[in-house]
Structure formats: C-alpha cells, structure tokens
Amino acid sequence: MNRYKLFLFGIVFATVWANSLIGTTNVKNWLIENTLTVIALLFLILTYKKHRFSNFSYLLICVFLCLHVYGSKYTYADNTFGFWIQDALHSSRNQYDRIVHFSFGFLLYFPLQECFSEWIKIPKYLALKLPILIILSASALYEMIEWLVADVFFVEEGISYLGTQGDVWDSQKDMAVAFLGVMIAALFYNLYSVLKKNRK
C-alpha cells in the first residue's frame, strides 16, 4: 500500500466533494444525495486498519465517488456535463445518471472481487461471481431507497432526487446499465486473469 497515492486520492475526492457543495444549485438535494457518500466513506475509514484495498481499488472507488458527488452538484437531471453529452449524442435526455449507474457496476466490480477474495477468503470462483450479484442487488435496493426518499420522506425534493426526466422505465434502465457495467468489468477481469495465467 502506497500511502502517498491514497493521500492523493483523498485530496482529489475532497476537492471534488467541496466543489460540489460550494457550487450546488440545490442544497437539500445535495444533502440527500450525499447520505450514501458519507456511509461509504465511514466504511472505508473504519475498515482501513484491519482490511485495506489495493491502490487500484482505491482509485476505482475514488473515481466512482467523484462521479457521484459531481452529479449531486447540479442534480443528476441538470448536470452540465450530461447536457454536453446530450447535445453531442443528440439524445432526448441528460444521460449523466446513466453514466454513474454504469460506473457503479464497471468501477466497483474489482474492489468487491478483492474484498471477497482477499478479506473474506472465499473460493476464487465465487469471488469472481458474487460481485455481479451484489451490484445487481444493490442497484435494485438503491432504486427502492430512491422511491422511499422521494415518495415518503422528502416529497418536495422527490422529482429532483429521482431525475427520471419523464421516463417511466428509468429505474429499470438504471439497473440494466449497472448490470451491463459489472458484466463488462467481469469479462475484462476474467480475460486478464486468463492471459496472466498463460504467461506464467
């Protein structure tokens, strides 16, 4: 573990996170969106002494968290980078939320795989498959949390938080792109493992 790199990741994330709060257009939505961010950071901090990820995993986690908090700056539906992509692709909607959901699967596969294989020490064949199930389950759970937050606890902020942009199938599509992301990551990792094994 290179602590300098970990410190650098922390500085980058803290900068992006502070920028997202300073320039936010909706403070209430920012607070709601970042509840899970705080939970994730607490998990990383509390497990650091006993269980540590590799530098690569911390990098992937950092990138994902940066994408998430940047989305909370403007709300996902009104994200400026998303509007740029929308114009570039001639899309009918702001696609930033799809990017983050895809990244949830694509970027967190390896850290989860590492957690199962290195921390919990489960068999390799299970460690390669469980992250796929975890990502898909977590995606579904997140959509249910969104529903509760938007329809039960914070009704006034519901539309901003959900960011469905009029798409009745938004939740299903979010889960689908997360599943696509984790499947691509799993394919890449398995190909890398096979190639690495053949070189020995």
ZAMARGU-4260 file (C-alpha; in steps of 0.2 Angstrom, whole numbers, plus 5000, padded with zeros to 4 digits):
<rodrens>
0) 5000/5000/5000 | 5007/5017/4995 | 5000/5029/5007 | 5006/5044/4996 | 4994/5038/4982
5) 4980/5035/4995 | 4983/5053/5002 | 4982/5059/4984 | 4966/5050/4980 | 4959/5058/4996
10) 4964/5076/4991 | 4956/5074/4974 | 4940/5067/4981 | 4939/5080/4995 | 4942/5094/4981
15) 4928/5087/4970 | 4916/5085/4985 | 4919/5103/4992 | 4917/5110/4974 | 4900/5100/4973
20) 4894/5108/4989 | 4900/5126/4985 | 4893/5127/4968 | 4877/5117/4971 | 4861/5123/4964
25) 4850/5113/4977 | 4857/5111/4994 | 4843/5099/5000 | 4846/5088/4986 | 4865/5088/4989
30) 4862/5083/5007 | 4851/5068/5002 | 4862/5063/4988 | 4877/5063/4999 | 4870/5052/5013
35) 4876/5036/5005 | 4893/5045/5001 | 4896/5048/5020 | 4891/5030/5023 | 4904/5024/5010
40) 4917/5035/5017 | 4914/5029/5035 | 4915/5011/5029 | 4932/5014/5021 | 4939/5023/5036
45) 4933/5011/5049 | 4939/4996/5039 | 4956/5004/5035 | 4966/4997/5049 | 4960/4979/5048
50) 4956/4977/5029 | 4964/4988/5015 | 4960/4988/4997 | 4974/4989/4984 | 4979/5006/4977
55) 4970/5001/4961 | 4954/4998/4970 | 4955/5014/4980 | 4957/5023/4963 | 4942/5015/4956
60) 4932/5019/4972 | 4938/5037/4971 | 4933/5039/4953 | 4916/5032/4956 | 4913/5043/4972
65) 4919/5059/4962 | 4907/5055/4948 | 4893/5053/4961 | 4896/5069/4970 | 4898/5079/4954
70) 4881/5073/4950 | 4874/5080/4966 | 4881/5097/4962 | 4868/5101/4949 | 4856/5086/4952
75) 4858/5072/4940 | 4845/5078/4928 | 4853/5095/4926 | 4871/5090/4926 | 4881/5101/4914
80) 4892/5088/4908 | 4877/5077/4905 | 4869/5091/4894 | 4886/5092/4884 | 4884/5073/4881
85) 4866/5075/4877 | 4870/5088/4864 | 4885/5078/4857 | 4874/5062/4855 | 4858/5071/4850
90) 4850/5062/4865 | 4832/5066/4871 | 4838/5067/4889 | 4853/5071/4901 | 4862/5055/4901
95) 4873/5058/4917 | 4863/5047/4928 | 4866/5033/4916 | 4885/5036/4916 | 4885/5035/4935
100) 4874/5019/4936 | 4885/5011/4923 | 4901/5016/4933 | 4893/5009/4949 | 4894/4992/4940
105) 4910/4994/4930 | 4921/5003/4943 | 4916/4993/4959 | 4917/4975/4952 | 4936/4974/4956
110) 4935/4981/4973 | 4921/4969/4978 | 4930/4955/4970 | 4946/4959/4980 | 4935/4961/4996
115) 4928/4943/4994 | 4945/4935/4989 | 4957/4944/5000 | 4947/4949/5015 | 4934/4935/5017
120) 4945/4922/5008 | 4931/4914/4999 | 4935/4902/4984 | 4941/4911/4969 | 4926/4905/4958
125) 4914/4913/4970 | 4924/4929/4972 | 4923/4931/4953 | 4904/4929/4953 | 4897/4937/4969
130) 4901/4955/4964 | 4889/4953/4949 | 4875/4948/4961 | 4880/4961/4974 | 4879/4975/4961
135) 4863/4970/4953 | 4855/4968/4971 | 4862/4984/4977 | 4855/4993/4961 | 4838/4986/4965
140) 4840/4991/4983 | 4845/5009/4978 | 4830/5011/4967 | 4819/5006/4982 | 4828/5019/4993
145) 4825/5032/4979 | 4807/5028/4979 | 4805/5029/4998 | 4815/5045/4999 | 4806/5054/4985
150) 4788/5047/4989 | 4788/5046/5008 | 4802/5055/5017 | 4806/5070/5006 | 4792/5073/4994
155) 4796/5091/4990 | 4813/5085/4984 | 4807/5069/4976 | 4807/5075/4957 | 4825/5082/4959
160) 4831/5067/4968 | 4824/5054/4956 | 4829/5063/4940 | 4818/5052/4929 | 4816/5066/4916
165) 4799/5059/4912 | 4805/5041/4908 | 4793/5028/4917 | 4806/5015/4914 | 4820/5025/4922
170) 4823/5013/4937 | 4824/4998/4926 | 4836/5006/4914 | 4847/5012/4928 | 4848/4994/4935
175) 4851/4987/4917 | 4866/4999/4914 | 4874/4995/4931 | 4872/4976/4926 | 4880/4980/4909
180) 4894/4989/4918 | 4898/4975/4930 | 4897/4961/4917 | 4909/4971/4906 | 4921/4973/4921
185) 4919/4954/4925 | 4923/4950/4907 | 4939/4961/4907 | 4945/4954/4923 | 4942/4936/4918
190) 4951/4939/4902 | 4966/4947/4911 | 4967/4933/4923 | 4967/4920/4909 | 4981/4930/4900
195) 4991/4932/4916 | 4990/4914/4920 | 4995/4909/4902 | 5011/4920/4903 | 5017/4910/4918
</rodrens>
